[in-house]
């Protein structure tokens, strides 16, 4: 085992957390002051979450990912149970969250990590059986269908897109036939369209995405305000803390649209630098997957890298008006303790996979892809 810490990955992570706290403070200060009487209220909670996340990072960096993956079934059951509780008429359940004292926990964030571990371990065990639809694709499709019921009822279609894309990508990388996956994707499109059409707010988001100006006072308001914020920032921005959009013109300025505030205050350059940092983190995850000592480690690293990168791209697409509003947060930056803790935990798992690579830096064969 190579005991060296991946300093590049760790450095990128620390920089993203630090930048995220600064931007969150700027974006959330007016909201915190109005609703909680202190401009630093949300920053304080996010800082506490970052400390908890760093503890999770260290723990997972030291805890053998093989042992962690062996607990994937239990982790899945636990996270699934917590997610199911959000749908029950419980006094502490509120939509996507469970309110535990001063903190709100989003179970689907923990479910995301558990799902990655479960997929990686199970796919690695199946081996050549992944080429069979009955053994290699259908069991995962059935489980994903059950998960989708919870995600759609929370409601959280954006997270369902992440789970769905993650599943398809890992199945492909694990050796599932392209034809099988294409059939599944094609067959799921009518159900996605139905889920959008039957939920008025989702359908309104699609319509406003196609023509935001026609819905400028309703479902298209957020998109238009986001574009105004991004455009007014120009190349270099108005200056840190000088955003106007966060002064209650842009709803969810500290959550889904925190990149809009970043672009307004630091300009296109600042936004591109942050996206580049996330891109570097994803690149490190993929590089670690190439050096993994086994198939499971390779899939774990690829799954984590893809999940973080895909969610960041979806959020950026919404902020720039390239995608309908999904409700997904931007990793490391958006307000949300559960998201930050789980994201840092994922980085810890990556560090563990990296520590177990061969000292000579040999790579694990990726010959299973596209079989």
N, C-alpha and C positions, 0 to 999 in steps of 0.2 A: 504493500500500500504506500502511496505517496502522501506523506503527512503535510505537505506544503499547502498553505491556504491560497486560493485563487485571488490574488490581490487585485487584479483588474476588476473582477466581478464585485468584490467587496467595496472597492473604491467607487465604482459606478453607483452601487446601491446607496452608500453613505451620501454621496453627492445628490442623488435623487431625493432622498428623505429630507436632507437639509433644504434643498430648493423647494420641495413640496410644502414644508412648514412655513417658509417665508411667504410663498404665494397664497397659501391658505389663510394666513393671518391677514394679508391685504384684502383678499376676496371676502372674508367672513366678518371682518371687524364691524361694518355697519349693521349687519344682521344680528350679530352677537350683542351689540350695544342696545339695539331696539328691543330684542326679545329676552335678553338675559341680564341686561344692565351692566355688562362689562364687554369691552371690545376684544378682550383676550379669552373669553369663555371657550369658544370653539377651538382656538389654538391650544389652550391648556389641555383639553380632552384629547386632541390629536397628538400632542406631545407625549401624553401618558400612553396613548396607543403605540406611538413609535418606540417608547421604552419597552413596552410589552412585546412588540414585534421584534426588537433586537434580542430579547431573551429567547423568543421562539427561534430566531435565526441561529443563535449560538447552540441551542438545544438540538435542532435538526441537523446542524453542521457536524455535531459530534455523534448523533444517533445514527447507527448504520441503517441506510435506506432499505436494505434487505429485510431487516427486522421490522421497519416501519411498513413496508409493503405487505409483510406477512399479517399485519393487523388491518389490512385494507378492508376486509369484510366488516370488522367491528367498527371501523371509522365510518364506513358507508352507512351502516345501520344507525349509528349515533347521529351523524349529520342528517340523514334522511328523517329520523324521528324528530329532530329539532325543526327541520323545515316543515314537516307535517303539522307541528304544533302551531305554526303561524296561521294555519287555516281553521284552527279550532276556536270556539268562542271562549277563549281564556282571557282573564283580566290583564295579563301581561303580553298578549299577542296583539300585534298591530301591523297588519299587512305583511310586509317582508321581514319585519323585525320582531324580536322578543325583547321587551323592556325589562331589564334586570337592574333594578335600582337606578342609579344615575347613568347607566350605560345601556345602549341598544345594540343587540347582537343580530347580525344578518346571517342566518344559518346557511344560506346558499353559498356564501363565500367559503365556509369550511367544507361544504359538500363538493365544491370545485376541486380542492386539493385531494379529497378522498377519492373522487372520481378518477383523477389522473393516476393516482397510485393503483386503484383497482384495475383500470384499463391496462396499465403497463404490466402489472403482475400477471393478469389473466391472459393477455395476448402473448406474453413471453412463454407462458406455460403451454399454450395451445400449439405453438410452433407451426408445423405444416398444416394442421387442422384449420388454420385461418383461411385457407383457400376454399374451404367448404362454406356455402351460405348457411347451412343449418347449424354448423358448429362455430363458424368464424365470424358471422355477422348477426344472425338472428338473435342470439342471446343478448348481445349488447343493445340491439335495436329495441328489444322488449323492455329492458331496464330503462333505456332512455325515454321510452314512451311513458313509463310510470313517472319518471322524474318530470317529464314535460307537463303532466297533469298538475303537479304542484306548482311549477313555475308559471303556468298560464293562469292559475287561480290566485296567485299572490297579488297582483299579476306582474310578471317579469319576463316579457318576450325577449328583451335584450340578452338576459342571462341564458335563456334557452338557445339563442343563436350561438353563444359562446360554447355551451355544452354540445350542441349539435355539430358545429364545425370541428371542435376538439376531438369528438368521437370519430368522425369520418377521417380526419387526418391521421390519428393514431392507428386506426384500423388499416388504412392504406400503408402506412409505414411498417405495420406489423405483418404485412403480407397478404391482406385481403385482396380479392380480385377487383379490378377497376370496374368491371361490368356489374358486379354485385353492388358496389357502392353507388354507381351511377343510377342503378335502378331504385335504390333506397332514396337517394336525393330527389330523383324525379317523382317518385311516388309520394314524397312528403310535401311537395310544393302545394298541391290542392288543400292539404290540411292547414298549412301555414296561411294560405290565402283565406281559408274559412275562419281561422282564428282571428285574423285581422278584420275581416268583414263583420263578424258577429260582435266585436267589441267596438262600440261607437268611437271611443277615444283613439283606438289604434287606427281605425279607418280615417279619422280626421287628421291624424298625423301624416298618413300617406298622402292625402289630398293636399294638405298644406305644404308638404315637401315638393310636390309637383308644381304648386303655384303659391308660394308663401305670401305674396302681396295680396292675394284674394282673401286670405285669412289673417290679416295683419292684427286684428283685435281679438283673435281667438287662438286656434291651434298653431297658427304660423307666427305668433308673437315672439316666442322664444328664439326661433331661427332668425328672424329679422333682427332682433336686438343683438344676437350673437354676431351676425355679419356686420352690423354697425360697429360693434366693439372691436372686432378684428380689423375692419377697414380703417377705423379712426386711429388705430395704433401705428399704422404705417410701417416703415422699415425699422425704426428704432424705438418706437413707443412713446407714450406720454410721460413715462417715468414711473418707477416703482411706487405704488400707493396712490397713483393719480387716476385710477380708473373711474369713469363716470357710470359705466354699466352696472357696477356693483351697488350703486346707490338706488337699488330697488327698481331699476329699469329692466334688469335681466334676472328673471327668476332662476333659482338654483345656481347662482353665481359661484357658490362655494362647493357645489356638488357636480352635476353633469356638465356645467358650462364653465368650469374653472379655467380651461384653456382659453376661453374668450377673454377673461380678465388678464391672463398672462400675456396674450397677444396684444391687448390694448396697452398694457403698461410697459412691456419690453419689446414690442414690435414683432415683425415677422422673424427677425433674427433670433430673438429670445425663444419664440415658439419652436423654431426649427432646431435650436440647440437642445431643447428639452426632448423633442421627438428623436433627435440623434442619440441622446443619452439612453432613451428607452431602446432604440435600435441596437446600441452597443451591448446592452444587457441581454437582449434576445440573441445577438450574435455570440456572446459568451456562452449562453445556454446551449446553442447549437454546436459550438466548438467542444464543450464539455461532453455532449452526447457522442461526438466522434471519438473521444478518448475513453468512453465508458468501458468497463471490463466485461460487461454482459449485456444481453438484449434488454433486460428490464431497466438497467441504468440508462441505456440509450433512450428508451421510450419515455422514462420519467423526465429526463432532461429536455427532450423534444416537446413533451406535453406541456411542461411548465413554460418553456420559451414561447411556444405557440400561443398558449392561453394569455400570457401577459401582452404579447405583441398584437394579437388579434383584438383584444379588448381596447388597447390603446388606439389602434387604427379605427375601430368603430366609433369611439368617442370623438376622435379628431374629425372623422367624416361628418358627424352630426354638427359639431361646432362650426365647420366650414360650409354647412348646407349641402354636403354631398350625399348625405344619407338622412332618412327620416329619424326623428327623435326616438331613441331607444331606452333612455333612462340608465345607461351604463356609465359608471364612473371612470375617471382616468387614474390609472395606477400610480400610487405614491403621492398624488396631489389632491384629489378630491376628498372632501370631508367624509370620514367613515372609519371608525376604529377597526371593525371586523375586516374590512378590505385591506387596511394597512398591515394588520397583524398577520393575516394569511399570506399576503404578498411577501412579507419579509420571511415568513416561514418557508415559502416556496424557494426563496433565495438560499435559505439554510440547507434545504434538500439538495439544491444544485451544488452548493459548496461540498456537501458530503459525497455526492457522486464524483466530483472533481478530485477530492482527497483520495478516493479509491482507484483512481486511474493508475495504470502501470507507470513505474518510475521512469521508464524509457520514453513515455509519452506515446506508446503504440496506440493505434486506433482500433476500435471494434468494427468489424465488417458490417456494412449496410446492404449486404447482398439480398436481404429479404424484401427490399422495397420494389414494388412494381412487379412482383412475381405473378 
